[in-house]
Amino acid sequence: MGTFERIRTLSPWILTAFAVVFILFMALADANLGDITSAQNNPQTMAIATVNGDEIKYLEYERNVTQEIENRRQQNPDAPTDDKQIRNQMWTTMIDGQLVDQHSKKVGAYVTDEVVAYELLNNPPDFMKQRFTDSAGNFQSQTYIDLLTDPQAFYTQRAPDMDPAEKQKALKQFRDEINMITAYLKDQKQQQLLTKAVNTSTGIVSKTYARQTYIDENTTSDVTFIQLPAASVSDDEIKITDEELKAYYEKNKARFKQGATRKLKYASFQIQPSAQDTATIVKKQNLLSSLLNSATDSTARDSVFSEKLRDFNGESVDYTIVNDIEPRLAQYVMNMNKGDIKGPIRASDGTYFIRIDDVRSGTNKVVKASHILINFDNNKDSAKAEANRILKEAKSGKNFAELASKYSKDPGSAANGGDLGFFGKGQMVPEFEKAAFGANVGDITGPVETSFGYHIIKVDDSKSQEYKYSFIKLTPKVSGITKNQIIRDAVSFKKQLEEGENIDSLASKLGVMVQETGSIVKNTPTLTSQYLTDLAFNAEKGDVLEPLELDNFGFIVAVVSDVQKKGTAPFESVSEDIRARVRNQKALEVQMKKAKEIYNSIKGSGSLAAAAEGNPTLNVKNANRVSNNGTIPGGGRDYYFTNAVSKAPLNTITEPIMGQNSVYIAQVTNRNQPSKDQIEQALPEFTSQLKAKYSREAFYLWLNQVKKDAEIEDFRYKQYKSY
């Protein structure tokens, strides 16, 4: 659970505090907390969620979030802290914890406070033992027991002169931390009991099941087959009536159960620089260009650049190899000399001015290379012969980029003529690196074998220089005036909608983009915002939501365009899905009819390969090492197919197999399967592995289902606008 995940990261000073102020916690733990929680109508005493009717308090949630943020900052003060992520993780942790607590009581796996106290006294966790372990590694159990059994005497002896105010401060700081420690012990014990109960009911693995699973996982078949996809059937060959769609819906209503859903239609007001914002940057660009151009010599240009580097918040970069320079700048930097100033350089993210402050020859060599990759495709000899043929073409003077575009199987670089750009040592697999760094500029070498296949490599350039440079980046920014106007526009848009304007016509008139979400479900963020989801579920159809600022969307104004209650989805909302299902089934029936005709004409051919020689229209495919796992190498996924071929007799053309999206005619040409002796020898360990696997998975699968079935009410939207 989340609590014990967090407790593992508690810093040592927390544990020291445990030894010092435990007595204060025991004596005064309820003093201030009771005052806080007794206040009526205080937002902090309100529920932030309910889980099957049980409340999670805002105060508890905020305390846990604050403590988690503080813990992370103490662990790594320099690392950025994502408060939103922490809040969402804590939310999930507390919901899960409430569900575990509820179901633990139901199955008798509930851990009482007395059990926790016993564990704390007799079996302290390692992170507590460490505070009472001497330099020789011995646990000072008596000292530990003295603290727990007589904290007053322990405290008086160890900290007799502590200032009363400091005592209160320590108590306030430690109260939340000791709660985490005891909660950790309780969660740990409770989850152990509940996991055991879940595994007992779901983790049974019979010998028969284990045997068949082992056979399925270790049996492969080499298959030739004809595939007739449903998608290739034209609409002219299929007729679908409204009556058939409605009949399918009535017969399969159980498939269309849904939770409550909403849809939103929303207008986006993008937060973009205004014309005035852009004009301000253009003035700066023109000013800098004018000053640089009017400078009488290189010294004057350097002085101008240095002054504006300060004025415009430019950046200076220490000695860097070209491979580590941002690509948008590297193409200029590597062609400049010390003292050169270049600009304006217009890029997608702004306008740059660059100065080379120094260049030195470094030890970190980088190479610019292009390559052509030929995959093995289960036949290394054939692949190597193909690579040698292409190598010969490349060395004969043919354009390497054109050869790469034509032959290379590396989709990432083939489109760019095989260009891999600059790379340093340690960035490529060893075989490739050795060949590239061992060649001269202009050399074409290969074939070089790696785990990816055979490579033909052309070295385009090589550099060992390191550049020290400075740059000024000028980008239009949204001013406060501009953002305020965007907010006013969004508020005005909302007001006009509330007065009866249609969102589509109003947006069209104002030139604003309107989009509609898909079906929104509870506890799932909409446009990256759970707050927006919660607003939608607390509104009625036609309600206009408040303007909301969202990352990557600007300000949005949304209207609840559809409301569906929990139950069976109405026919109208699933009619297109039903049409696709019915069409697929009818298309499979069309293909099955064709497949039977093909089968009857070729079943006496002896093999599909022979049948294809006699009938070139038959598209016979090959798939090697097919396992009964739903995957067809080179042919997508279809469990019906892999299950059928795993049972088909060898060297026999099968009758047509109707799969999920295709119809097949297949022939198993070879099968590799474990012998009886291998099965019997491997079965005990394999069974144990299955049980262990299911034990690991069972609890989390169970918890996900419990969460899915739970009634969870989220009230965060009453306190926050971003989560």
N, C-alpha and C positions, 0 to 999 in steps of 0.2 A: 504494500500500500504506500501512498504518498508520504505518510508520516515517517515510516522507517526508512524510506528512500532519502528523506531530508535529514534525518538524524545522523546518517552516516557521515554527513559533511559538517557536523557541528564543530566549531573551532575549539581549541584547547581551553581558551579562557572561560568558555561556558562550563566546561567540566570542573574547572577550578572554582567557579562560582558555586557549583553544586556542593562542593566540599565545605565552602565557607558559610553559605547562607541557607542551607537546607532547613535548619531549625526555624529561621524566620518565616520561611514558606509554610512550614507545618503549623506555626502558631498564628500567622496573620493572613493566610491565603485568601480568606473570605472577606477581609475587612473592607477593602475598597470596591471589590467586584460587586458585592451586594448593593452598595450605594448606586453603582452605575446601572445595574440591571433593574433596579426597582423604579427607575424613572419612567413615567408614563408618557406616551406620545413622543418619545425620543426616537429619531430615525435609527439610532444605533441599536435599539432594542427590537427593531422590526425584523421579521423574517426576510432573508434574502433569497430563500428558496424553500420549497417543501418537497419532500421525497415520500411519496405514498402517505401524505398527510403529516409527516414528521418535519418539524421546522429546522432549518439551518439559519442561525442568527447572523445578522450583518456584523455585529461586534466580533464574533468568533472568526468569521471570514477575513475581516480586515486585520485582526491580530495575526492570523497565520500568514497572510500575504506580506505584512510588514516584516515579520520575523524571517520569512524566506528571502526577501530582498536584502535584509541586513546580513543574513548568513552568506549569501553569494558575494556581497561586497567585501566582506571580511576575508573570504577565501581568495578572491582575486580583485583587489581594489582597482586595478587598471582596466579590467574588462568591462565593456559596456553592459548595462543591465536593461533587459527588455521587460519593463514592468507589465506591459500588456500580456506578453507570453506567460509570465509568472502568474498573473491573475487567472488566466485561463487554465493553466495547469493546476493551480490550487482549487479552482472551481471543480474540475474533474476529480481531483483527489478527494474532496469533501463529499461530493455526490456518491462516488464509489464507496467511501467509508461508511456513509449512512446506509447504503444498500447492504453492505457486508454485515453491518451491525444488526439490521433488521432480520436478515435471513439467518444469521448466526443464532439468534434467539429462537427462531422457528425450528431449527434442527437440533437444538440443544448444544450448540457449539459456542455458546456465549461465555465470555471470560469475565468473571467478577473482579471487583477492586481487591478483594482479599487474595485472589490468585495472583494479581499483579504485585501486591505487596510481598507475597511469599517469593515470587520470582526475583523481585528487587533485592530481597534479603539473602536468598540462598543461591541464586544463579544470575548474578549481575552480568549485563552485556559487556562485551570486550571494551567498548569505548569508556565505560565506567571503571573497569578493572585497571585500565592503564594509569588512572590517577592515583591508584594505590599500589603500584608496582615499583619495587626498589630497583637500584641500578643492576642488581644481579638477576633481575627478571622474576623475582618472587612476589606473589600477590600478598599484600598485607591485609589478610582477611579480618584480623581482630580490629585493626584501625577502622576498616570499612564498617564492621558491625557496630563498633562504638558510635560511629556517626549516626547510624540508622536507629539504634536502640536507645541512645541517650544523647540526642542532638544538643540539648542545653549545655551539658557538661563539655561536650566536644567543642562547641562554639566558644564557651567561656575560656577554655584552655588555649585554643588556637588564635582567637582574635579578641583579647580582653579589652583593648583600647580603641576599638572602632567607634568613630563618631556616630551618634544616633541618626543624624541626617544621612550619613553615608550608608547606614544600615537600611534605612527606608529606601534610599535610591537603589541599593543592591537588590532589595526585595522586589521592587517594582520591575527592575530589569530582568530578574531571574524568574519571576512567576510564570511568564509565558514559556520560558525555556524548560522549566521542570515539568510543565504540562506536556511539552513535546516528548520529553523522556518517558514519562509514564504512559502517554498515548502510544509511543513507539512499542513499548513492551506489550501493551494490551493488543495493539493491532497485530503484532508479530504472532503472539500466541493464538489470537482469535482466527487469523488467516490460516495458520497451520491446521487448526481443528476443522475449519470450514473446507479447506482444500482437501483434507483427508475424506470428509464426508462426500464432497462432490466426486472425487476420484473413485470412491467406493461404488457410487451409483453409475458412473459413466466410463470408468477406465478398465472394464473387463475385456480381455482379449482371449478369445477361444483359440484352441490349437488349430481347429479347422480354418478359422479366419486367418490366423497368422500364416499357416501353410500356403493358402491361396494367394495371400498378399505377397509373400516371398516369391512364389512362382511368377506372379504377374510382373513384379518389379525386376525379375532377373531373366525373363524370357523376351527375346526379340525376334522379329520376322522380317525378312527381305521380301518386299511386295512389288509386283507390277499391277497397275490398276488403270481403269478408265473412270474418269470423274465427270459427271454431268451436273453442273451447278444449277440450283434453282434460279439463281439470279440471271442466268442466260436465257431463260424463257421469256419471250416477249409478251407484252400486255395483250396482244391480239389473240394469243393462245389461251387466255384465261378470262373467264367471265365471273364477276363477283356481284351478287345482288345485295341490296340493303337487308333483305330478309335473312340471308346467310350470316351477315355480320351480327344482326340482333340475336339470331339463334346461337351463334358462338358465344356471345356475351352472356346470355341466359344460362347456357350450359357450363360456363367457366367463370362464374361470378367470383368464386373463391380466389382466382388469380388476381382479381382487381381490388382486393382489400387495400385500404389506404388509411393512413393517419390523417389528422386534420391538416389541410394545406391552405396556403394563400398564394396569390400572385400580385405583383406590384407592377404598375406602369409608371415609369419615372422619367423626368426630364433632367438632363445634366447641364450644369453651369460650370464649365471648365475653368480652373484657376490658371489663367495664362496672362503673360505680360500684355499690357495695353499698348496701343500705338505710341503713347507718351513714354511708357517704360522703355520701349524699343528705341525710340528717338534719343533718349538719354544715353544709351549705350553706344549708339551710332556716333553721337557727338564725341564720346571718349575715344572711339576708334579713330575718327577723323583727326582728333587732336593729336593722338600719339603718332599716327602716320605722318602728319604734317611736321611735327617736331623732329621726328627721325629723319625725314627727307630734307629738312632745312639745315640739319647739323652739318657743319663745314668739314669735319673729319671724323675718323673712327673714335677718337677720344671723346668728342662732343656727343656722338651717338651713344656711346657707352654711358655717359653721364645722364643723358635723357632717359635711357632705359632704366638705369638704377633708380632715378627719382620716381618714375612712374611705377616701378616694381613695388615701391613702398606705398605710393598713393592708391594704387589699384589692387592692393593685397595680393601681389603675385607670389609665386613659390620658387624656391631654389632647391635643386636636387643634387645630392652628392654623387660621386663617381659611380656610374651605372653602366653595365654592358647593354648593348642595344636590345638584346632579347628581353630585358626587364623593363624597358621603357614602354610607356603606353603606345600601342600601335599607331594611333592617330598622330603622335609626335615623332615616333621613331623614324618614319620615312623621311622626315626633314632633318632630324638631329644627325643621323649617320652620314649625311651628305654635306655637313657644315664643318667649318674649321673654327679653331679658337678665336673668339672675338666677333664672329659673325652674328648678325642679328637679322632675323627673317620675320616678316609679317606685313600686313595681316594674312593669316592663314585661316580660311573659313572651314569649319567642321560642323557636324550635326549638333554638337553640344555647345558651340560658341565660336568665338574668333580668338586666335592665339597670336601672340608675339613671342619669339624664342630667341634667347641669346646663349651661345656656347661659351661657358666660363673657362673651361679647360678640357684638354683631351690628353689621355695617357695610354700607353700600351700596357694592357693588363695581362694577367695570366689566365683569365676566364675566356677562352676562345668560344665563339659561337659560329655555327654553320647555317647557311641558307641552302635548303635542298628541295628537290622535287622527287616524287617516286611514282612507280606504277606497281600496284599490288595484284598478284595473281593468287587466288585462294587455292587450297589443296583440293577441295571438293571430293574427298575420299579417294583421290588418286594422285599421289605426290609425283609420280613419274610423269604423268600427263601434264601436270601443272608446271613442272620444271622444264619440260620440252617447250611448252607454250611461252614460258618466261624467256628461255634462250632465243626463241624465234623473235620475240619482241625486242630483246636486247640487241640482236643483230640489226633489226630495222633502225633502232635508235642510234646505234653507232655508225650506220650508213649515212647519217646526215638528216634523217627525217625529223620533223618538228616534234620535240619531246612532249610538249604540252598537248599537241593534237593526239599523239599516241596515248597519253595518260587519260585524256577525255574519252578515248575510244575503248581502251582495254582495262583500265584500272578498276579494281573492285573495292576501292576505298571511297565510299560515297562522299566523305567529308572533303577530300582533296581533288577527286577526279574532275569535279565541276570547275575547279580552278587550275586545270592543267597539271595536277599533281603537286602543286605548290604547298609546301609545309611551313614556309616562312623560316625565320631564324630559330634555332634551338641550341641550348647548351648541353653540357654533359649531364647525364642522369635523367634526361627528359624522354629519351627513347629507349626501347629495349636494347640490351647490350650488343646483340649482333648487328643491329641497324646502326647504332652509334659508332661502333668500331669501323664499319665500312665508310660511313659518311665522314668521320673525322680523319680517316686514313687516306682519303682521296684528295686530289688537288681541285681547285676551282676549274670547272669545265669538264671534269671527268664524268664518265658514265660507267657505273660499275654494277655487278650483279651476276647471276641472281643471288640474293642474300636471303637465306632461310631464317625465318622467325616463327613464332607460334601462330602468327597471322597468315602466313603463306610465304611466297617468294616475292622479293622486292627488286626492282630495277631502280637504281638511285642515280640522280644527276645532281652534282654539287654546283650550285649556282653562285655562291659567294661565301666568303669566310672573313671574320673580323675578330680582332682581339682588343680593339680600343674600348676604353671606358670614358664616358662623357659626364662632365659636370656642367649642368645647364640651369638656366632660369627661364621661367615663362610667365606671361601675363595672359589670363583667360578672361575675356569680356563676354558675359552672357546676360541678356535681358532678364531682370528679376521682377517678380510681381511686387509692386509697391503697396504700402498700406492703403493708399487712396484707391488703387485698383481693386484690392480685395474687398474693401468696404462696399464698392459699387457692385461687385459680384453678389455679395450678400444681400444688398438691397434688391437686386434683380430677382434673386431667388425668393425673397419674402413677398415681393410684389406678385410674382407668378403664383405662389401659394394662395394669396388673397384673392386673385382673380378666379382661381379654381374653386375656392370656397363660395364665391359669388355666383357660380353656375357655369363658368366657361368649360368647354371640353378640352382635355389635355392635349389631344392631337392637333386640333385646329389652332389652339393658342400657341403651341410650340411651333407650328408651321408659320404662323404669322410673325413670331419673334425670331425665327431662325434657330431654334433650340432643338437639339437631338432628343428624341423620345424612344425608349426601349421598354420591353416587358420581360420580366424575369420568367423562368420556368416555375414549376410548382415548388413552393417553399415549405419545408417541414420544420417542426420545432427542434430546437437545440442544434440547428445547423446554420452557420453564418450565411447571410445574404450580402453579396457584393463585399465580402470580407468582414462584415459587421454582424455580430450576434445581436447587438442592440437594435439594428434595423429589423431583424427577424422578430424580436420580441415586441417591437412597436406594431408590426403588421398583425401579430396574433392577438393584440389587445385593441384592434380596430375592427370596424365593420366595413362591408363592401361599400365603396364610394368615398370612404373617409380620406382626407388629405393629410399626409404626415408632415411634421415640421421639417424645414430645410435641414439637411444633415451633411456635414463635410466628411468625405470618405477618401482615403488614399487612392489615387489613380482615377478617381471619378469626379473630383471637385465637389461642388455642392449639388445635392440632388433634392428634387421635390417629387414625392411619390404619392400615387393614388392606389388604394387597395382595389385592384381590378377583378379579383375573383376570391371567393371564400368557399372552401369545401370542408364539410364536417367529417369526422372520423367515421369510417364505414366502407361501403362499397362505392368505388368511383362511379359517377354517372356515365352512361353509355357515350354521351357526347364528348367527354373529356378523354376517353380511351379508344374512340372509334378508329383513329389512324393507326394505333398500335394493333388493334384487332384486324384491320384491313391488311397490315403487313404480315400478321400471323397466318391469316386465311390465304393470302396470296402465296406465301411460302409453301403452305401445305398443298395448294392446288398445283403450284409449279413442280413440287416434288412428285406429285401424281403423274403430271405430264412426262417428267423425266423418267419415272419408273416404267411407263408404257414404252418409251423409246429404248430404255435399257433392256427390257424383256425381248424386244425385237432384235437388238444387237446380240444379246446372250444366245438366243435361239439360232442366230446365224453363225456364231463363232464357237459354240460350246464343244464342237468336235474338232477344233483346230489344234488341240494339244497344248497350246500356250497362247497368251495374249500377244507375245512378241511375233509369233507366226501369223496370228490373225491380223496384226497391223501391217505385216509385209503384203498380205493379200488385199488389204483395204486401207490405203493411205489416209482416209478421212478419220480413222480411229486415232485419237490422241492418247497413246499409252504412256503412262508416267511410271517412274521408279521411286520407291522409298525404301531406304535401307535401315535396318535396326529399329523397326517400329515396335514400341512397347505399348502395353495396354494401359495407356495413361491419357488418351485423348489427343495426343500430338502426332500429326502426320508430317514428317520431315519434308519441307518444301511444299506442303499442301494445306497448311492451316491446322485447325483443331476440329475433331469430330470423334467423340467417344464411341458412337455407334460403329464407326468404321474400324477403329483400333480393337474394339472388343470382338467384332466379327472375325477379323483376320487372325486374332490370337487363338481362335478356336477352329479356323478353317483347315481342312486337310492339305497336305503338301501337294504342289504341282497340279492342283485342280482349279479350274475356272469356276468361281463361285456364282451362284445365282445373284441377281441384283440386290444390293444392300441399300436400304433407305436410311440415310443419315440425317443429321439435323438440318443441313442446308444443301446437301448434294445427294445424288444417287451414284453408287459405285458398282463396278464389276471388278473383282480382284482375283489375283492368283499369288499364293505364297510360294516363293521359289526356294526359300531356305529358312530354317528356324533354329535358333540357338536357345536351349533351355537347360536348366540345371538337372542333373541326374537325381535319382531317388536318394543315393548315398549323400550327395551334396546337400540335398534338402534336409535330410535327417540330421546331418552334422551341423548345419547352420541354424536350424529351427530354434533351439533353446535360446541362443544369444539374440537372434532376430526377434523372438517373442518378447524378451526382456527389453529390447530397444523400443519395440512398439508400445509396450506398457509405459515405459519412461516418457516416450513422446506424448502419449495421450494424457499422462499425468501432468506434464508441463502445460499442455494446451487446454485441458478440461476446465480448469478454474476460470481462465480468462474467457473461454467460449461461453461458459455458464454466466459469468458476470456481464458480458455483452448482451446476452439474451435477457437477463434480469433487468438490465438498464433499459432495453428496448420495450419491455413490458411494463415498466414502472410509470407511475403518474408523477412526473417531475414538473413543478411549477417554478419558473425562473422570474424572480422579481428584481434582477439587477438593473433593469431599465429604469427603475424608480430612483436609483442612486447614481448611476453612471450613464454617460453617453458614448463611451468607447470601451468595448471589450470584445 
